Amino acid sequence: MQWTLVVPVKSLARAKSRLADTADDGVRPDLALAFALDTAAAALACPAVADVAVVTDDPRAGRELAALGTRVVAEEPGGALNAALAQGAQAVRAARPEAPLAALNADLPALRPAELARVLAAAAAFPRAFLADAAGIGTTLLSARPGRELAPAFGPDSRARHRASGAAELGLTAVDSVRQDVDTGDDLRTALSLGVGPRTAALAARLLTAGQ
């Protein structure tokens, strides 16, 4: 199965506020963009992925992600995360109605194409499925087969909400790179230990050097 991924990218100026203990206001937008670019690059390199649709209202993020090879869907003003995902899913279904689709977090800088392929292969067995994040509280991926609504319920306690919505939870092991989203400094350090993409690695090296 060839999947289309929907990746939401919020305004860079408002992104990753919980990383304030690790990166200051001048660095966090660059870090958020690096996460998104490394996530998208790894997703595009996955053999199970046909294309990636990024939903964003940020001009800089849109330009750089489009240059990487993603399709950019202009987010409607004032849209929340789940509304942006629903908008992206609608755009994908209009273009490829028979394609399976999955929402993927934009802050997976350690993402490995082979691990993503394993998750998508497992998700293909269910009408809707999701993968919990490393903390066991949130969700990093939510999938829907053709003909099924994505019905995203991201946000606080999204693992429980997606389970309650009828989506099957994927109990895979050894897919840490698909589970490890980055919201805090500790998350970033864990992602770095897994091995992050080149853009995140370069910025993280600057942060570590500055902190010495």
C-alpha positions in Angstrom: 0.0 0.0 0.0 1.2 3.5 -0.9 0.3 5.9 1.8 -0.2 9.7 1.8 0.8 11.3 5.1 -0.7 14.5 6.5 1.7 16.5 8.6 0.5 19.6 10.5 3.0 22.3 11.1 1.9 25.2 13.3 3.2 28.8 13.0 6.9 28.6 13.8 6.7 31.7 16.0 4.3 29.8 18.3 5.9 26.4 18.1 7.6 24.4 20.9 7.0 26.8 23.8 7.8 23.9 26.2 11.4 23.9 25.0 12.0 27.2 26.6 14.3 25.6 29.1 16.5 24.4 26.3 16.1 26.9 23.5 15.3 30.6 23.7 12.7 32.5 21.6 15.2 33.2 18.8 16.1 29.5 18.3 12.8 27.7 18.9 11.3 28.6 15.5 14.4 27.3 13.7 14.3 24.1 15.9 10.6 23.5 15.1 11.3 23.9 11.4 14.3 21.5 11.6 12.1 18.9 13.3 9.5 19.3 10.6 12.1 19.1 7.7 13.8 16.0 9.2 10.4 14.4 9.8 9.2 15.1 6.2 12.5 14.0 4.7 12.4 10.6 6.5 8.8 10.1 5.6 9.5 10.8 1.9 12.3 8.3 2.0 10.0 5.6 3.3 9.1 3.1 0.5 5.5 2.8 1.8 4.9 6.5 1.4 3.7 7.9 -1.9 3.6 11.6 -0.8 3.4 13.9 2.1 0.9 16.7 2.5 1.9 19.5 4.9 -0.8 21.6 6.4 0.5 25.0 7.5 -0.2 28.7 7.6 3.5 29.6 8.1 5.0 31.0 4.9 8.6 30.0 5.7 7.7 26.5 6.7 5.6 26.2 3.6 8.4 27.3 1.3 11.1 25.0 2.8 8.8 22.0 3.1 7.6 22.4 -0.5 11.3 22.7 -1.7 11.8 19.3 0.1 9.2 17.7 -2.1 6.0 17.8 0.0 2.7 19.1 -1.1 1.6 22.1 1.0 -2.0 22.7 1.9 -2.7 26.2 3.1 -4.2 26.0 6.6 -7.4 27.9 7.1 -6.8 30.9 9.5 -7.4 30.2 13.2 -7.6 26.5 12.7 -6.8 24.2 15.6 -4.7 21.0 15.2 -7.5 18.6 14.6 -9.2 21.0 12.2 -6.0 21.3 10.2 -5.7 17.6 10.0 -9.2 17.2 8.8 -8.6 19.9 6.2 -5.5 18.1 5.1 -7.3 14.7 4.9 -10.0 16.3 2.8 -7.5 17.7 0.4 -5.7 14.3 0.1 -9.0 12.4 -0.4 -10.0 14.8 -3.1 -6.8 14.1 -5.0 -6.3 10.4 -4.2 -9.6 9.0 -3.0 -8.4 5.4 -3.0 -5.2 6.0 -1.0 -4.8 5.1 2.6 -3.8 8.1 4.7 -2.2 8.8 8.0 -1.6 11.8 10.2 1.9 12.1 11.4 3.4 14.4 14.0 5.9 17.0 12.6 8.2 16.7 15.6 9.8 13.3 15.0 13.4 14.3 14.1 14.8 10.8 14.8 12.3 9.2 12.4 13.6 6.2 10.5 12.0 5.2 7.2 12.2 1.5 7.9 10.4 1.9 11.2 7.7 4.1 9.7 7.2 1.4 7.0 6.7 -1.2 9.8 4.1 1.0 11.5 2.2 1.6 8.2 2.3 -2.1 7.3 0.7 -2.9 10.7 -1.9 -0.1 10.4 -3.0 -1.4 7.0 -4.7 -4.3 8.8 -7.3 -2.0 10.4 -9.9 0.5 9.2 -8.3 3.1 11.6 -5.3 2.7 13.8 -2.9 4.7 15.9 0.5 4.6 17.5 1.0 6.0 21.0 3.9 8.3 21.7 6.9 7.4 23.9 5.3 8.8 27.0 2.2 6.5 26.5 -0.2 9.4 26.7 -0.3 11.0 23.3 -0.4 9.9 19.7 2.3 10.2 16.9 0.4 8.5 14.0 -3.2 8.0 13.2 -4.2 6.1 10.1 -7.4 5.5 8.0 -7.9 3.1 5.1 -9.7 4.3 2.0 -13.4 5.0 2.7 -12.9 5.7 6.4 -12.7 9.1 8.0 -9.5 10.0 9.8 -11.4 11.5 12.7 -8.4 13.0 14.5 -8.6 13.6 18.3 -5.1 14.8 19.0 -4.3 16.9 22.0 -4.2 16.0 25.7 -4.7 12.3 26.4 -5.1 11.6 22.7 -4.1 7.9 23.2 -7.2 7.3 25.3 -9.4 9.4 23.0 -8.2 7.6 19.8 -8.8 4.3 21.5 -12.3 5.4 22.6 -13.0 6.4 19.0 -12.6 2.8 17.9 -9.1 3.1 16.4 -6.9 0.1 17.0 -3.8 0.7 19.0 -0.7 -0.7 17.4 1.4 -2.5 20.0 4.6 -2.6 18.0 8.1 -2.7 19.5 11.3 -1.4 18.1 9.7 1.6 16.4 11.1 4.1 18.9 11.8 6.7 16.2 8.1 6.9 15.3 7.1 7.3 18.9 9.6 9.9 20.0 8.1 13.3 19.5 9.8 16.3 21.0 8.0 18.7 23.3 10.6 19.2 26.1 14.3 19.3 26.6 14.3 15.7 27.9 12.4 14.6 24.8 15.1 16.3 22.6 17.9 14.6 24.5 16.2 11.2 24.0 15.7 11.9 20.3 19.4 12.9 20.0 20.3 9.6 21.6 18.3 7.7 18.9 20.0 9.8 16.2 18.3 12.7 14.6 18.2 14.1 11.0 20.9 16.5 9.8 19.0 19.8 10.3 18.1 19.0 13.9 21.6 17.7 14.6 23.2 20.9 13.4 21.0 23.1 15.6 21.3 20.8 18.6 25.1 21.0 18.3 24.9 24.8 18.4 22.7 24.6 21.5 25.0 22.2 23.3 28.0 24.4 22.4 26.3 27.5 23.6 25.4 25.8 26.9 28.9 24.8 27.7 
